[in-house]
Amino acid sequence: MTLPYNRATAKAYAREHLRGIWAAAMTPFRNDLSIDEAGFRRNLRHWFHDLGIDGVFVAGKQGEFFSMSVPERKRTFEIAVDAAKKHGFQTIMSCSDQNMDVVIDLAKHAEAIGADYIVVHAPVLHFFKAQDETLSLRRSCREGVCGSCRVLVRRATSREVETALGCQTLVEEGMEVNFLVFPNPTHHTYGLEAIPNSWEVQQRFHTIFPEADHCRHCGGCDRSCPKGIQVEEGVRLASRGRFREAGELFIECVMCNFCMTACPEFIAPNHVGLFARRVTAYFHIRPSNLIRRLEEMRRGELEVRIDEADL
């Protein structure tokens, strides 16, 4: 089935049509643990006809998707779409899963049967016994995307939520884990070939990363970094033109984006570190103190007077 929107128009379509009161549908089961299809249809009819809701959210956490097989989840999709179309309402299907192949399979099925929307959220995993030595789902490592197994962890013996990398975190009994997905920032665009020489690097840096000078020194980036990098210090060094030193601090950065999401000034410290490492290698950067002084002169912050006697 062809959807009434594409990737370019999806947001505008949702703003116009994804409105009103929606219900997160619970999934009824029989005593033998199979889906109670008749009961689910009665619930849908009650929600749509008697309560007059505008749409239903199917197979989400309230619907206990984690206790259903993939065919069972697909069947709940089909029942909901059939009921919604009879009553003229909308559906949104949860395609969430720990396995990306399952997510894609469910999304394609939802589109094929005429669901209006899908949602994919980070899976919440509850461990009651050892299942693997680490939390890594292995998929990101196989695909060469280091840092994508970023997680929030709360251990059974603590009330604190910690940031971590799944591949480096051992499973513990009773721990709760959220695998997180963050978009990469799109507001930092540059090409090193556009910088004519190393004398221009600091000026270009402040053009590309103007927010770097607004650091509040709150330490949030340092606390959020699962690699223990001195993130705030790295940003400070880069802002002063000391790119080689800044780059060395970020040498173990895996671009997990935790520091970026923790920053109230929307600085992307990991991208600052990447810039520092790139320009150092590209230009074999000239002395930082000299570059900083030249930049201060360019900004009018440093006045240099040369007397004839000095010539």
CYANA upper distance limits for C-alpha pairs under 8 A (distance plus 0.5 A):
  1 MET  CA    111 GLU  CA      6.94
  1 MET  CA    112 ALA  CA      5.53
  1 MET  CA    113 ILE  CA      7.15
  1 MET  CA    114 GLY  CA      6.48
  2 THR  CA    111 GLU  CA      8.19
  2 THR  CA    112 ALA  CA      8.41
  3 LEU  CA    111 GLU  CA      7.78
  3 LEU  CA    114 GLY  CA      8.12
  3 LEU  CA    116 ASP  CA      8.10
  5 TYR  CA      9 THR  CA      6.06
  5 TYR  CA     10 ALA  CA      5.88
  5 TYR  CA     13 TYR  CA      7.18
  6 ASN  CA     10 ALA  CA      6.08
  9 THR  CA     13 TYR  CA      6.61
 10 ALA  CA     14 ALA  CA      6.60
 11 LYS  CA     15 ARG  CA      6.74
 12 ALA  CA     16 GLU  CA      6.92
 13 TYR  CA     17 HIS  CA      6.61
 13 TYR  CA     18 LEU  CA      8.34
 14 ALA  CA     18 LEU  CA      5.36
 15 ARG  CA     19 ARG  CA      7.99
 19 ARG  CA     54 ASP  CA      7.90
 20 GLY  CA     53 ILE  CA      7.90
 20 GLY  CA     54 ASP  CA      6.14
 20 GLY  CA     55 GLY  CA      8.38
 21 ILE  CA     53 ILE  CA      5.77
 21 ILE  CA     54 ASP  CA      5.81
 21 ILE  CA     55 GLY  CA      7.28
 22 TRP  CA     53 ILE  CA      6.38
 22 TRP  CA     54 ASP  CA      6.13
 22 TRP  CA     55 GLY  CA      5.15
 22 TRP  CA     56 VAL  CA      5.77
 22 TRP  CA     57 PHE  CA      7.47
 23 ALA  CA     47 TRP  CA      8.33
 23 ALA  CA     53 ILE  CA      7.73
 23 ALA  CA     55 GLY  CA      7.06
 23 ALA  CA     56 VAL  CA      5.31
 23 ALA  CA     57 PHE  CA      6.44
 24 ALA  CA     56 VAL  CA      6.49
 24 ALA  CA     57 PHE  CA      5.13
 24 ALA  CA     58 VAL  CA      7.00
 24 ALA  CA     60 GLY  CA      7.70
 24 ALA  CA     62 GLN  CA      6.98
 24 ALA  CA     63 GLY  CA      7.86
 25 ALA  CA     56 VAL  CA      6.87
 25 ALA  CA     57 PHE  CA      6.29
 25 ALA  CA     58 VAL  CA      5.99
 25 ALA  CA     59 ALA  CA      7.58
 25 ALA  CA     60 GLY  CA      8.19
 25 ALA  CA     62 GLN  CA      7.19
 25 ALA  CA     63 GLY  CA      6.28
 26 MET  CA     58 VAL  CA      8.24
 26 MET  CA     59 ALA  CA      7.98
 26 MET  CA     62 GLN  CA      5.92
 26 MET  CA     63 GLY  CA      4.61
 26 MET  CA     64 GLU  CA      7.79
 27 THR  CA     35 ILE  CA      7.81
 27 THR  CA     36 ASP  CA      8.41
 27 THR  CA     40 PHE  CA      7.15
 27 THR  CA     59 ALA  CA      7.72
 27 THR  CA     62 GLN  CA      8.39
 27 THR  CA     63 GLY  CA      5.35
 27 THR  CA     64 GLU  CA      7.40
 28 PRO  CA     35 ILE  CA      6.66
 28 PRO  CA     36 ASP  CA      5.91
 28 PRO  CA     37 GLU  CA      8.26
 28 PRO  CA     39 GLY  CA      6.96
 28 PRO  CA     40 PHE  CA      6.61
 29 PHE  CA     33 LEU  CA      5.91
 29 PHE  CA     34 SER  CA      6.05
 29 PHE  CA     35 ILE  CA      4.98
 29 PHE  CA     36 ASP  CA      5.31
 30 ARG  CA     34 SER  CA      5.97
 30 ARG  CA     35 ILE  CA      6.62
 30 ARG  CA     36 ASP  CA      5.91
 35 ILE  CA     72 GLU  CA      7.86
 36 ASP  CA     40 PHE  CA      6.66
 37 GLU  CA     41 ARG  CA      6.70
 37 GLU  CA     76 THR  CA      8.49
 37 GLU  CA     79 ILE  CA      8.18
 38 ALA  CA     42 ARG  CA      6.79
 39 GLY  CA     43 ASN  CA      6.76
 40 PHE  CA     44 LEU  CA      6.72
 40 PHE  CA     79 ILE  CA      8.44
 41 ARG  CA     45 ARG  CA      6.60
 41 ARG  CA     79 ILE  CA      7.51
 41 ARG  CA     80 ALA  CA      8.14
 41 ARG  CA     83 ALA  CA      7.59
 42 ARG  CA     46 HIS  CA      6.63
 43 ASN  CA     47 TRP  CA      6.67
 44 LEU  CA     48 PHE  CA      6.52
 44 LEU  CA     80 ALA  CA      7.66
 44 LEU  CA     83 ALA  CA      7.23
 44 LEU  CA     84 ALA  CA      8.40
 45 ARG  CA     49 HIS  CA      5.98
 45 ARG  CA     50 ASP  CA      7.82
 45 ARG  CA     83 ALA  CA      7.56
 46 HIS  CA     50 ASP  CA      5.44
 46 HIS  CA     51 LEU  CA      6.90
 47 TRP  CA     51 LEU  CA      5.47
 47 TRP  CA     52 GLY  CA      6.77
 47 TRP  CA     53 ILE  CA      6.54
 48 PHE  CA     52 GLY  CA      5.39
 48 PHE  CA     53 ILE  CA      5.92
 48 PHE  CA     54 ASP  CA      7.75
 48 PHE  CA     55 GLY  CA      8.25
 48 PHE  CA     84 ALA  CA      8.07
 48 PHE  CA     87 HIS  CA      7.22
 48 PHE  CA     89 PHE  CA      7.87
 49 HIS  CA     87 HIS  CA      7.76
 54 ASP  CA     89 PHE  CA      6.14
 54 ASP  CA     90 GLN  CA      7.01
 55 GLY  CA     84 ALA  CA      8.25
 55 GLY  CA     89 PHE  CA      6.03
 55 GLY  CA     90 GLN  CA      4.99
 55 GLY  CA     91 THR  CA      5.89
 55 GLY  CA     92 ILE  CA      8.07
 56 VAL  CA     80 ALA  CA      8.43
 56 VAL  CA     90 GLN  CA      7.14
 56 VAL  CA     91 THR  CA      5.58
 56 VAL  CA     92 ILE  CA      6.85
 57 PHE  CA     91 THR  CA      6.59
 57 PHE  CA     92 ILE  CA      5.41
 57 PHE  CA     93 MET  CA      6.42
 57 PHE  CA     94 SER  CA      7.75
 58 VAL  CA     63 GLY  CA      7.11
 58 VAL  CA     76 THR  CA      7.72
 58 VAL  CA     77 PHE  CA      7.26
 58 VAL  CA     80 ALA  CA      7.84
 58 VAL  CA     91 THR  CA      7.81
 58 VAL  CA     92 ILE  CA      6.80
 58 VAL  CA     93 MET  CA      5.50
 58 VAL  CA     94 SER  CA      6.63
 59 ALA  CA     63 GLY  CA      5.02
 59 ALA  CA     64 GLU  CA      6.95
 59 ALA  CA     65 PHE  CA      5.57
 59 ALA  CA     73 ARG  CA      7.06
 59 ALA  CA     76 THR  CA      7.66
 59 ALA  CA     77 PHE  CA      8.25
 59 ALA  CA     93 MET  CA      7.01
 59 ALA  CA     94 SER  CA      6.02
 59 ALA  CA     95 CYS  CA      8.44
 60 GLY  CA     64 GLU  CA      6.87
 60 GLY  CA     65 PHE  CA      6.32
 60 GLY  CA     93 MET  CA      8.01
 60 GLY  CA     94 SER  CA      5.66
 60 GLY  CA     96 SER  CA      8.26
 61 LYS  CA     65 PHE  CA      6.64
 61 LYS  CA     66 PHE  CA      8.06
 64 GLU  CA     68 MET  CA      7.63
 65 PHE  CA     73 ARG  CA      7.33
 66 PHE  CA     97 ASP  CA      8.35
 68 MET  CA     72 GLU  CA      6.35
 68 MET  CA     73 ARG  CA      6.76
 69 SER  CA     73 ARG  CA      6.82
 70 VAL  CA     74 LYS  CA      6.73
 70 VAL  CA    102 VAL  CA      8.14
 70 VAL  CA    106 LEU  CA      8.30
 71 PRO  CA     75 ARG  CA      6.65
 72 GLU  CA     76 THR  CA      6.88
 73 ARG  CA     77 PHE  CA      6.91
 74 LYS  CA     78 GLU  CA      6.89
 74 LYS  CA    106 LEU  CA      7.40
 74 LYS  CA    109 HIS  CA      7.61
 74 LYS  CA    110 ALA  CA      8.23
 75 ARG  CA     79 ILE  CA      6.78
 76 THR  CA     80 ALA  CA      6.62
 77 PHE  CA     81 VAL  CA      6.66
 77 PHE  CA     93 MET  CA      7.27
 77 PHE  CA    110 ALA  CA      7.25
 77 PHE  CA    115 ALA  CA      8.19
 78 GLU  CA     82 ASP  CA      6.63
 78 GLU  CA    113 ILE  CA      7.24
 79 ILE  CA     83 ALA  CA      6.76
 80 ALA  CA     84 ALA  CA      6.47
 80 ALA  CA     91 THR  CA      7.63
 81 VAL  CA     85 LYS  CA      6.57
 81 VAL  CA     90 GLN  CA      8.38
 81 VAL  CA     91 THR  CA      7.07
 81 VAL  CA    113 ILE  CA      7.83
 81 VAL  CA    114 GLY  CA      7.30
 81 VAL  CA    115 ALA  CA      6.53
 82 ASP  CA     86 LYS  CA      6.94
 83 ALA  CA     87 HIS  CA      7.01
 84 ALA  CA     88 GLY  CA      6.24
 84 ALA  CA     89 PHE  CA      5.36
 84 ALA  CA     90 GLN  CA      6.48
 84 ALA  CA     91 THR  CA      7.42
 85 LYS  CA     89 PHE  CA      6.70
 85 LYS  CA     90 GLN  CA      8.07
 90 GLN  CA    115 ALA  CA      8.06
 90 GLN  CA    116 ASP  CA      6.61
 91 THR  CA    115 ALA  CA      6.22
 91 THR  CA    116 ASP  CA      5.93
 91 THR  CA    117 TYR  CA      6.97
 92 ILE  CA    115 ALA  CA      7.03
 92 ILE  CA    116 ASP  CA      6.46
 92 ILE  CA    117 TYR  CA      5.00
 92 ILE  CA    118 ILE  CA      5.55
 92 ILE  CA    119 VAL  CA      7.46
 93 MET  CA    110 ALA  CA      7.46
 93 MET  CA    115 ALA  CA      7.66
 93 MET  CA    117 TYR  CA      6.84
 93 MET  CA    118 ILE  CA      5.04
 93 MET  CA    119 VAL  CA      6.65
 94 SER  CA    118 ILE  CA      6.25
 94 SER  CA    119 VAL  CA      5.45
 94 SER  CA    120 VAL  CA      6.55
 95 CYS  CA    102 VAL  CA      8.29
 95 CYS  CA    103 VAL  CA      5.65
 95 CYS  CA    104 ILE  CA      8.23
 95 CYS  CA    106 LEU  CA      6.02
 95 CYS  CA    107 ALA  CA      6.50
 95 CYS  CA    118 ILE  CA      7.06
 95 CYS  CA    119 VAL  CA      6.59
 95 CYS  CA    120 VAL  CA      5.95
 96 SER  CA    103 VAL  CA      6.35
 96 SER  CA    119 VAL  CA      7.61
 96 SER  CA    120 VAL  CA      5.12
 96 SER  CA    121 HIS  CA      6.19
 96 SER  CA    122 ALA  CA      7.69
 96 SER  CA    123 PRO  CA      7.25
 97 ASP  CA    102 VAL  CA      7.07
 97 ASP  CA    103 VAL  CA      6.36
 97 ASP  CA    120 VAL  CA      8.40
 97 ASP  CA    122 ALA  CA      8.49
 97 ASP  CA    123 PRO  CA      6.69
 98 GLN  CA    123 PRO  CA      6.56
 98 GLN  CA    137 LEU  CA      8.33
 99 ASN  CA    103 VAL  CA      7.05
100 MET  CA    104 ILE  CA      6.79
101 ASP  CA    105 ASP  CA      6.65
102 VAL  CA    106 LEU  CA      6.57
103 VAL  CA    107 ALA  CA      6.64
103 VAL  CA    120 VAL  CA      8.17
104 ILE  CA    108 LYS  CA      6.68
105 ASP  CA    109 HIS  CA      6.79
106 LEU  CA    110 ALA  CA      6.60
107 ALA  CA    111 GLU  CA      6.78
107 ALA  CA    118 ILE  CA      7.27
108 LYS  CA    112 ALA  CA      6.63
109 HIS  CA    113 ILE  CA      6.80
110 ALA  CA    114 GLY  CA      6.88
110 ALA  CA    115 ALA  CA      5.75
110 ALA  CA    118 ILE  CA      7.88
111 GLU  CA    115 ALA  CA      6.18
111 GLU  CA    116 ASP  CA      8.13
122 ALA  CA    178 ASN  CA      6.95
122 ALA  CA    179 PHE  CA      5.96
122 ALA  CA    180 LEU  CA      6.33
122 ALA  CA    181 VAL  CA      7.59
123 PRO  CA    178 ASN  CA      6.77
123 PRO  CA    179 PHE  CA      6.71
124 VAL  CA    176 GLU  CA      7.75
124 VAL  CA    177 VAL  CA      6.33
124 VAL  CA    178 ASN  CA      5.53
124 VAL  CA    179 PHE  CA      7.60
125 LEU  CA    176 GLU  CA      6.59
125 LEU  CA    177 VAL  CA      5.90
125 LEU  CA    178 ASN  CA      7.28
126 HIS  CA    174 GLY  CA      7.18
126 HIS  CA    175 MET  CA      6.85
126 HIS  CA    176 GLU  CA      5.71
126 HIS  CA    177 VAL  CA      7.37
127 PHE  CA    131 GLN  CA      8.35
127 PHE  CA    171 VAL  CA      8.04
127 PHE  CA    172 GLU  CA      7.67
127 PHE  CA    173 GLU  CA      6.26
127 PHE  CA    174 GLY  CA      5.86
127 PHE  CA    175 MET  CA      6.39
127 PHE  CA    176 GLU  CA      7.44
128 PHE  CA    173 GLU  CA      5.55
128 PHE  CA    174 GLY  CA      5.69
128 PHE  CA    175 MET  CA      8.30
129 LYS  CA    172 GLU  CA      8.23
129 LYS  CA    173 GLU  CA      6.13
129 LYS  CA    174 GLY  CA      8.35
130 ALA  CA    171 VAL  CA      7.01
130 ALA  CA    172 GLU  CA      7.55
130 ALA  CA    173 GLU  CA      7.41
131 GLN  CA    171 VAL  CA      8.16
132 ASP  CA    171 VAL  CA      7.38
133 GLU  CA    170 LEU  CA      6.12
133 GLU  CA    171 VAL  CA      6.55
134 THR  CA    166 GLY  CA      7.03
134 THR  CA    167 CYS  CA      6.30
134 THR  CA    168 GLN  CA      7.01
134 THR  CA    169 THR  CA      5.87
134 THR  CA    170 LEU  CA      4.87
134 THR  CA    171 VAL  CA      5.96
135 LEU  CA    166 GLY  CA      5.08
135 LEU  CA    167 CYS  CA      6.42
135 LEU  CA    168 GLN  CA      8.14
135 LEU  CA    169 THR  CA      6.49
135 LEU  CA    170 LEU  CA      6.92
135 LEU  CA    171 VAL  CA      6.64
136 SER  CA    149 CYS  CA      6.99
136 SER  CA    166 GLY  CA      5.08
136 SER  CA    167 CYS  CA      4.93
136 SER  CA    168 GLN  CA      8.27
136 SER  CA    169 THR  CA      8.47
137 LEU  CA    149 CYS  CA      8.21
137 LEU  CA    166 GLY  CA      8.29
138 ARG  CA    142 ARG  CA      6.75
138 ARG  CA    167 CYS  CA      8.39
139 ARG  CA    143 GLU  CA      6.84
140 SER  CA    144 GLY  CA      6.74
140 SER  CA    145 VAL  CA      5.84
140 SER  CA    146 CYS  CA      7.24
140 SER  CA    148 SER  CA      6.70
140 SER  CA    149 CYS  CA      7.24
141 CYS  CA    145 VAL  CA      6.45
141 CYS  CA    146 CYS  CA      6.62
146 CYS  CA    254 VAL  CA      6.41
146 CYS  CA    255 MET  CA      8.08
146 CYS  CA    256 CYS  CA      8.30
147 GLY  CA    165 LEU  CA      7.48
147 GLY  CA    254 VAL  CA      5.47
147 GLY  CA    255 MET  CA      6.22
147 GLY  CA    256 CYS  CA      4.90
148 SER  CA    181 VAL  CA      8.10
148 SER  CA    256 CYS  CA      6.51
149 CYS  CA    165 LEU  CA      6.06
149 CYS  CA    166 GLY  CA      5.64
149 CYS  CA    167 CYS  CA      7.31
149 CYS  CA    179 PHE  CA      7.27
149 CYS  CA    180 LEU  CA      8.08
149 CYS  CA    256 CYS  CA      8.41
150 ARG  CA    163 THR  CA      7.87
150 ARG  CA    164 ALA  CA      6.44
150 ARG  CA    165 LEU  CA      5.12
150 ARG  CA    166 GLY  CA      6.51
150 ARG  CA    179 PHE  CA      6.63
150 ARG  CA    180 LEU  CA      6.42
150 ARG  CA    181 VAL  CA      8.31
150 ARG  CA    256 CYS  CA      6.78
150 ARG  CA    258 PHE  CA      8.45
151 VAL  CA    163 THR  CA      6.44
151 VAL  CA    164 ALA  CA      5.87
151 VAL  CA    165 LEU  CA      6.33
151 VAL  CA    166 GLY  CA      6.58
151 VAL  CA    177 VAL  CA      7.00
151 VAL  CA    178 ASN  CA      5.90
151 VAL  CA    179 PHE  CA      5.04
151 VAL  CA    180 LEU  CA      6.19
152 LEU  CA    161 VAL  CA      6.86
152 LEU  CA    162 GLU  CA      6.07
152 LEU  CA    163 THR  CA      5.30
152 LEU  CA    164 ALA  CA      6.81
152 LEU  CA    177 VAL  CA      6.18
152 LEU  CA    178 ASN  CA      5.63
152 LEU  CA    179 PHE  CA      7.20
152 LEU  CA    180 LEU  CA      7.95
153 VAL  CA    161 VAL  CA      5.99
153 VAL  CA    162 GLU  CA      5.63
153 VAL  CA    163 THR  CA      6.82
153 VAL  CA    164 ALA  CA      7.53
153 VAL  CA    175 MET  CA      7.60
153 VAL  CA    176 GLU  CA      6.35
153 VAL  CA    177 VAL  CA      5.26
153 VAL  CA    178 ASN  CA      7.22
154 ARG  CA    158 SER  CA      7.13
154 ARG  CA    159 ARG  CA      7.29
154 ARG  CA    160 GLU  CA      6.59
154 ARG  CA    161 VAL  CA      5.22
154 ARG  CA    162 GLU  CA      6.88
154 ARG  CA    175 MET  CA      6.30
154 ARG  CA    176 GLU  CA      5.76
154 ARG  CA    177 VAL  CA      7.12
155 ARG  CA    159 ARG  CA      7.95
155 ARG  CA    160 GLU  CA      8.30
155 ARG  CA    161 VAL  CA      8.37
155 ARG  CA    172 GLU  CA      7.87
155 ARG  CA    174 GLY  CA      7.29
155 ARG  CA    175 MET  CA      4.87
155 ARG  CA    176 GLU  CA      6.89
156 ALA  CA    173 GLU  CA      7.79
156 ALA  CA    174 GLY  CA      5.66
156 ALA  CA    175 MET  CA      5.67
156 ALA  CA    176 GLU  CA      8.19
162 GLU  CA    224 SER  CA      8.36
163 THR  CA    224 SER  CA      6.45
163 THR  CA    225 CYS  CA      7.74
163 THR  CA    226 PRO  CA      6.63
163 THR  CA    258 PHE  CA      8.25
164 ALA  CA    168 GLN  CA      8.03
164 ALA  CA    169 THR  CA      7.38
164 ALA  CA    225 CYS  CA      8.35
164 ALA  CA    226 PRO  CA      5.49
165 LEU  CA    169 THR  CA      6.85
165 LEU  CA    226 PRO  CA      7.01
171 VAL  CA    175 MET  CA      7.95
182 PHE  CA    257 ASN  CA      7.63
184 ASN  CA    257 ASN  CA      8.15
185 PRO  CA    268 ALA  CA      8.21
188 HIS  CA    208 ILE  CA      6.50
188 HIS  CA    209 PHE  CA      7.54
189 THR  CA    208 ILE  CA      7.58
190 TYR  CA    194 ALA  CA      8.20
190 TYR  CA    208 ILE  CA      7.67
191 GLY  CA    195 ILE  CA      7.91
192 LEU  CA    279 VAL  CA      7.69
192 LEU  CA    282 TYR  CA      8.17
195 ILE  CA    200 GLU  CA      7.06
195 ILE  CA    201 VAL  CA      7.29
195 ILE  CA    204 ARG  CA      7.94
196 PRO  CA    200 GLU  CA      7.43
197 ASN  CA    201 VAL  CA      7.65
197 ASN  CA    283 PHE  CA      7.80
198 SER  CA    283 PHE  CA      6.38
198 SER  CA    285 ILE  CA      6.49
198 SER  CA    286 ARG  CA      7.08
199 TRP  CA    286 ARG  CA      8.06
199 TRP  CA    291 ILE  CA      6.63
200 GLU  CA    204 ARG  CA      6.76
201 VAL  CA    205 PHE  CA      6.50
201 VAL  CA    279 VAL  CA      8.20
202 GLN  CA    206 HIS  CA      6.92
202 GLN  CA    239 SER  CA      8.15
202 GLN  CA    240 ARG  CA      8.37
202 GLN  CA    241 GLY  CA      6.07
202 GLN  CA    291 ILE  CA      7.67
202 GLN  CA    292 ARG  CA      7.84
202 GLN  CA    295 GLU  CA      7.49
203 GLN  CA    207 THR  CA      6.99
203 GLN  CA    295 GLU  CA      7.05
204 ARG  CA    208 ILE  CA      6.62
205 PHE  CA    209 PHE  CA      6.32
205 PHE  CA    210 PRO  CA      8.22
205 PHE  CA    239 SER  CA      8.27
206 HIS  CA    210 PRO  CA      5.31
206 HIS  CA    212 ALA  CA      7.96
206 HIS  CA    239 SER  CA      7.92
209 PHE  CA    267 ILE  CA      8.21
209 PHE  CA    272 VAL  CA      8.05
210 PRO  CA    214 HIS  CA      8.50
211 GLU  CA    215 CYS  CA      7.96
211 GLU  CA    265 GLU  CA      7.30
211 GLU  CA    266 PHE  CA      7.72
211 GLU  CA    267 ILE  CA      6.32
212 ALA  CA    235 VAL  CA      7.25
212 ALA  CA    236 ARG  CA      8.41
212 ALA  CA    239 SER  CA      7.09
212 ALA  CA    267 ILE  CA      6.44
213 ASP  CA    239 SER  CA      7.11
214 HIS  CA    265 GLU  CA      7.24
215 CYS  CA    265 GLU  CA      7.22
215 CYS  CA    267 ILE  CA      8.25
216 ARG  CA    265 GLU  CA      8.24
217 HIS  CA    232 GLU  CA      7.49
219 GLY  CA    223 ARG  CA      6.89
219 GLY  CA    232 GLU  CA      7.18
220 GLY  CA    224 SER  CA      6.64
220 GLY  CA    259 CYS  CA      7.81
220 GLY  CA    262 ALA  CA      6.21
220 GLY  CA    263 CYS  CA      6.97
221 CYS  CA    225 CYS  CA      6.75
221 CYS  CA    231 VAL  CA      6.54
221 CYS  CA    232 GLU  CA      7.04
221 CYS  CA    258 PHE  CA      7.87
221 CYS  CA    259 CYS  CA      4.81
221 CYS  CA    260 MET  CA      7.70
221 CYS  CA    262 ALA  CA      6.21
221 CYS  CA    263 CYS  CA      6.77
221 CYS  CA    269 PRO  CA      8.43
222 ASP  CA    228 GLY  CA      7.52
222 ASP  CA    229 ILE  CA      7.12
222 ASP  CA    230 GLN  CA      6.34
222 ASP  CA    231 VAL  CA      5.85
222 ASP  CA    232 GLU  CA      6.90
222 ASP  CA    259 CYS  CA      7.71
223 ARG  CA    228 GLY  CA      8.38
224 SER  CA    258 PHE  CA      6.36
224 SER  CA    259 CYS  CA      6.34
224 SER  CA    262 ALA  CA      7.33
225 CYS  CA    229 ILE  CA      6.88
225 CYS  CA    231 VAL  CA      8.21
225 CYS  CA    258 PHE  CA      6.73
225 CYS  CA    259 CYS  CA      6.55
227 LYS  CA    252 GLU  CA      7.61
227 LYS  CA    253 CYS  CA      7.60
229 ILE  CA    249 LEU  CA      7.11
229 ILE  CA    250 PHE  CA      7.17
229 ILE  CA    252 GLU  CA      8.12
229 ILE  CA    253 CYS  CA      8.05
230 GLN  CA    234 GLY  CA      6.80
230 GLN  CA    249 LEU  CA      7.14
230 GLN  CA    250 PHE  CA      8.49
231 VAL  CA    235 VAL  CA      6.93
231 VAL  CA    249 LEU  CA      8.12
231 VAL  CA    250 PHE  CA      7.98
231 VAL  CA    259 CYS  CA      8.14
231 VAL  CA    269 PRO  CA      7.13
231 VAL  CA    270 ASN  CA      8.42
232 GLU  CA    236 ARG  CA      6.80
232 GLU  CA    269 PRO  CA      8.18
233 GLU  CA    237 LEU  CA      6.66
233 GLU  CA    246 ALA  CA      8.20
234 GLY  CA    238 ALA  CA      6.74
234 GLY  CA    245 GLU  CA      8.15
234 GLY  CA    246 ALA  CA      5.06
234 GLY  CA    247 GLY  CA      7.91
234 GLY  CA    249 LEU  CA      6.61
234 GLY  CA    250 PHE  CA      7.66
234 GLY  CA    269 PRO  CA      8.27
234 GLY  CA    273 GLY  CA      7.38
235 VAL  CA    239 SER  CA      6.66
235 VAL  CA    246 ALA  CA      7.50
235 VAL  CA    269 PRO  CA      6.67
235 VAL  CA    272 VAL  CA      7.10
235 VAL  CA    273 GLY  CA      7.81
236 ARG  CA    240 ARG  CA      6.96
237 LEU  CA    241 GLY  CA      6.93
237 LEU  CA    242 ARG  CA      5.57
237 LEU  CA    243 PHE  CA      7.19
237 LEU  CA    245 GLU  CA      7.41
237 LEU  CA    246 ALA  CA      5.95
238 ALA  CA    242 ARG  CA      5.73
238 ALA  CA    243 PHE  CA      5.56
238 ALA  CA    246 ALA  CA      6.12
238 ALA  CA    272 VAL  CA      7.78
238 ALA  CA    273 GLY  CA      8.28
238 ALA  CA    276 ALA  CA      7.21
240 ARG  CA    288 SER  CA      8.26
240 ARG  CA    292 ARG  CA      6.82
241 GLY  CA    288 SER  CA      5.92
241 GLY  CA    289 ASN  CA      8.04
241 GLY  CA    291 ILE  CA      7.22
241 GLY  CA    292 ARG  CA      6.31
242 ARG  CA    246 ALA  CA      6.78
242 ARG  CA    288 SER  CA      5.57
242 ARG  CA    289 ASN  CA      8.23
243 PHE  CA    247 GLY  CA      6.37
243 PHE  CA    276 ALA  CA      5.22
243 PHE  CA    277 ARG  CA      7.56
243 PHE  CA    279 VAL  CA      8.05
243 PHE  CA    280 THR  CA      6.95
243 PHE  CA    285 ILE  CA      8.28
243 PHE  CA    288 SER  CA      8.01
244 ARG  CA    248 GLU  CA      6.81
244 ARG  CA    276 ALA  CA      7.06
244 ARG  CA    277 ARG  CA      7.31
244 ARG  CA    280 THR  CA      6.21
244 ARG  CA    285 ILE  CA      7.90
245 GLU  CA    249 LEU  CA      7.06
246 ALA  CA    250 PHE  CA      7.15
246 ALA  CA    273 GLY  CA      6.85
246 ALA  CA    276 ALA  CA      6.76
246 ALA  CA    277 ARG  CA      8.20
247 GLY  CA    251 ILE  CA      6.73
247 GLY  CA    273 GLY  CA      5.92
247 GLY  CA    274 LEU  CA      7.51
247 GLY  CA    275 PHE  CA      8.47
247 GLY  CA    276 ALA  CA      5.47
247 GLY  CA    277 ARG  CA      5.01
247 GLY  CA    280 THR  CA      8.21
248 GLU  CA    277 ARG  CA      7.97
249 LEU  CA    273 GLY  CA      8.36
250 PHE  CA    270 ASN  CA      7.98
250 PHE  CA    273 GLY  CA      6.00
250 PHE  CA    274 LEU  CA      8.00
253 CYS  CA    270 ASN  CA      7.48
255 MET  CA    270 ASN  CA      6.47
255 MET  CA    271 HIS  CA      8.35
257 ASN  CA    261 THR  CA      6.93
257 ASN  CA    268 ALA  CA      8.25
257 ASN  CA    270 ASN  CA      7.36
258 PHE  CA    262 ALA  CA      6.75
259 CYS  CA    263 CYS  CA      6.87
259 CYS  CA    268 ALA  CA      7.57
259 CYS  CA    269 PRO  CA      6.93
259 CYS  CA    270 ASN  CA      7.57
260 MET  CA    266 PHE  CA      7.05
260 MET  CA    267 ILE  CA      6.58
260 MET  CA    268 ALA  CA      5.08
260 MET  CA    269 PRO  CA      6.66
260 MET  CA    270 ASN  CA      7.64
261 THR  CA    266 PHE  CA      7.90
263 CYS  CA    267 ILE  CA      6.55
263 CYS  CA    268 ALA  CA      8.25
268 ALA  CA    272 VAL  CA      6.88
269 PRO  CA    273 GLY  CA      6.66
270 ASN  CA    274 LEU  CA      6.71
271 HIS  CA    275 PHE  CA      6.56
272 VAL  CA    276 ALA  CA      6.76
273 GLY  CA    277 ARG  CA      6.79
274 LEU  CA    278 ARG  CA      6.64
275 PHE  CA    279 VAL  CA      6.64
276 ALA  CA    280 THR  CA      6.61
277 ARG  CA    281 ALA  CA      6.85
278 ARG  CA    282 TYR  CA      6.47
279 VAL  CA    283 PHE  CA      6.24
279 VAL  CA    284 HIS  CA      8.00
279 VAL  CA    285 ILE  CA      7.58
280 THR  CA    284 HIS  CA      5.63
280 THR  CA    285 ILE  CA      5.69
281 ALA  CA    285 ILE  CA      8.14
286 ARG  CA    290 LEU  CA      8.24
286 ARG  CA    291 ILE  CA      7.71
287 PRO  CA    291 ILE  CA      6.95
288 SER  CA    292 ARG  CA      6.52
289 ASN  CA    293 ARG  CA      6.71
290 LEU  CA    294 LEU  CA      6.76
291 ILE  CA    295 GLU  CA      6.68
292 ARG  CA    296 GLU  CA      6.72
293 ARG  CA    297 MET  CA      6.76
293 ARG  CA    302 LEU  CA      8.03
294 LEU  CA    298 ARG  CA      6.69
295 GLU  CA    299 ARG  CA      6.76
296 GLU  CA    300 GLY  CA      6.67
296 GLU  CA    301 GLU  CA      5.52
296 GLU  CA    302 LEU  CA      5.84
297 MET  CA    301 GLU  CA      6.38
297 MET  CA    302 LEU  CA      5.33
297 MET  CA    303 GLU  CA      6.97
297 MET  CA    304 VAL  CA      8.25
306 ILE  CA    310 ASP  CA      7.09
306 ILE  CA    311 LEU  CA      8.30
307 ASP  CA    311 LEU  CA      7.58
